[in-house]
Amino acid sequence: QVRLVESGGGLVQSGGSLRLSCAASGSIVSISNMGWYRQTPGQERELVANVSGGGATNYADSVKGRFTISRDHRRNSLYLQMDSLKSEDTARYFCTQRWKGNDFWGRGTQVTVSS
């Protein structure tokens, strides 16, 4: 059973930084397609960044140059380093993984950026 648990969210001032973590169990992060999405109330979930099993990364235009997705094989974890945060980055952030043909999601972690 795959389980994804996000952490690292919180309240931060505009211009600040946060690092989100996603700890995986029941799967292998380093060879999976994985990603971070975010969602605000009443809006659809949107892609923030993803990384393929081969290591190729992709970012939403709104976060390019500010966010960095990475993973740690030893910790079997996915990360999202978020710098120069803006109020419009406020959302609930979700980790997702494609494993053996199925998509799995964590429960999310809230990020709130105050202006």
N, C-alpha and C positions, 0 to 999 in steps of 0.2 A: 504494500500500500504506500503510495507516494504521499508525502506530507511536506508542505511548504510553510514556513513560519517567518513572517516578516518582522523586523524590529528596526529601531533607530529613528522613527518619526518623532515629531514634537513641534514645539512652538519656537520660531526663530525670527529674528528681525530681517527686514529686507536687506539684501547684500550679504547675508550670512551663509553658512554652509551646514549641511547635514550629510550623514552617510547612512544610507539604508542597507540593511542586510537581509538576506533571505536564506535561511538554513533549510537544506533539503534532506529528507530521509526516504529510503526506499527507491532511490534513483541515483544517477551519477550526473552531477552538474556539468563537469568538464567536457562531456561529449554530447550534451543536449542542446537543442535550441531553447533558449530561455529569454525572458524579457521582463520589463517593467511597464506597467500600465498605470494610469491614474484616472480617477473619476471624481467629479463633483456632483452634488445633489441635482437631480433632474437632467443630468447630461449623460451621454454615452461614455463608456470607458474608452480611453484613447491611448495609443501607443506612445511611450516615452522613449524607450530604447530597447533594442534586443541584440542578442549575440547568438550566432549560429554554433553548431557543434564544432565547426572548423575554425571558429574564432572571428568571423566577420561581424562587424558591429554596424548598427544602423540607429540613427537618432531622429527624433522629431525635429523639425526646423526650429521650433520654439525653444529647444534646449541645447542645440548644437553649440559647442564651445563653452558650455557651462556645466553640463552633466557628463559623467563618465561611467560606463558600465564595465564591470570586471567580475572575475570569479576566482575562487581559490579551490584548487583541487583537494588540498589536504583537509580543508574545513568543509568541503562539499557545499560551498555557499556562493551565492550571487550577491553582488553589491551594486549600489548606485551612489556615486559621489556627486553631490549636488552643491555647486558653488554659485555665488552671485544670485542667490535666490530672490525671486520677485513675488509680489502678492498673488500674481496669476498662477504661480506654482502651487498654491494652496489646493490640496486635494487628498483623497485617500489613494495611496499607492499600493499596487498589487504586484506580486511576483507570479510569473507563470512559467511553466515548463511543458515542453512536449516530450513525452516519454513513451516509447513503444506504441506510437500511433495515437496516443491519447493526450489531451490537454488537461493540465492540473493548475489549480489556482490556490494561492494563500488567502487568508482572510483580510489582509491589508494592514497598513499602518498609516495613521493620519499625519499629514504635514500641514502645518499652518504657518504662513509667512505674514508677519505684521508689517504694515507700511509705516 
